[in-house]
Amino acid sequence: MARKLRFFREQMARAGLSPSSHSLGTPDFDLDNLEVKLGEFEVELLEIKDNNEKLQRNYSELLEYKLVLEKVGEFFHLAQSIAAAHQRELEVQQNGEGYIDTPLLLEQVCFCCLSIV
């Protein structure tokens, strides 16, 4: 029983709680009943601590996943932008070759070159 009381005192100190003064003024209580209740509370408190640790670990993992997804999203967005710009350049080059007056312009360039020579 003393171990359980020390355990609860330590847990209350970690949580920043102090025992209430009015609970100390009632000396008429059943020690067996109190020990059973303390045992139940100990089990419950240990479960709460375990669950809190699991939640903290899960939160950290999810936060890490979120950061990874953001970085990957930035990477793919940049890659997509570069690919789209490259695609537009290719389309402009292909469309430039398909204009109806493109051969005439090429002939003019050739005539200019010949007249210079």
Secondary structure, DSSP 8 states (H G I E B T S, - for coil): -HHHHHHHHHHHHHHT----SGGGG-----HHHHHHHHHHHHHHHHHHHHHHHHHHHHHHHHHHHHHHHHHHHHHHHHHHHHHHHHHHHHHHHHHHHT-TTHHHHHHHHHHHHHHH-
